[in-house]
């Protein structure tokens, strides 16, 4: 982190707001002090900031985070302006300007939107602006949304080709148990899934949506793209950005998937489901073959050719995701039939895979046909 030329820093709601849901000016200024010092030293900073909904609770007279989407969106609409105004004022103390970037999960799923977001962020950084990124809660839907900014931060780190990502929370590290109980040990480094075996991951807090589960998942996404991650408390932001031995460091490892497969695995949601027989699961997951109609036993959902769909084992577990070559209405007539048979009866245009192997990503963990 000390040598990184471009950093993505994510801060959660609980690190920015008071217990009543209002913006804590001192906390925001303390964070900006750290980020501005690093920015002034030449490091490009992308700030992924939660807090819009939480910041809207006070002005709306709400004591707790609302559970219904409409009220969450109303709170976000009020709170986002409060949040960005606070960042604008705080960074201005150092002569730095911020640019608001609101994204939805749908923006990451649609390749054209994905590329536009990438270009915008790149240009902001070239212009010396500090992008402040948040989920666009006012237009997000229950069906298609990030649900937390940890995953959004990981995707932004990939999108911007960041050299590192820092996840700031109200917990100073990942522990092997509940850190509020005696005996819990800090996990200083995570180099692979084996380092997390038996670790208990907590759930979300009062004003936020994330928890340790989402942070570990975000770290997995980022490290899968080759981006190292440090998880620590917001109070330790300066030490984390300086590369101190603090919090939990997640190391990249192994081969990194290309942009397209990382996008497919983590930025998309299946628009439907194809249920595979055991042989097809083995061919797709173990032998990395294309999915043929003969191996599919059932189709669910309403999707169009080119949409992402989930591939399910006989147990119902989702084992992979791919970009399908047919509309949902065409698939039932293809099930259980070979491509040669389909070509001879329906025409040569049907002599192609349901999903080509280059358009399939295996989803972990894989608990399929064993």
Secondary structure, 3 states (H helix, E strand, C coil): CCCCCEEEEEECHHHCECCCCCECHHHHHHHHHHHHHHHHCCCEEEEEECCHHHHHHHHCCCCCCCCCHHHHHHHHHHHHHHHHHHHHHHHHCCCCCEEEEEECHHHHHCHHHHHHHHHHHHHHHHCCCEEEEEECCCCCCCCCCCCCHHHHHHHHHHHCCCCEEEEEECCCCCECCCCCCCCCCECCEECCHHHHCCCCCCCCCCCCCCCHHHHHHHHHHHHHCCCEEEEEEHHHHHHHHCCCCCCEEECCCCCCCCHHHHHHHHCCCCCEEEEECHHHHHHHHHCCCCECHHHEEEEEECCCCCCEEEEECCCCCEEEEEECCCCHHHHHHHCCCCHHHHHHHHCHHHCCCCECHHHEEECCCCCCCC
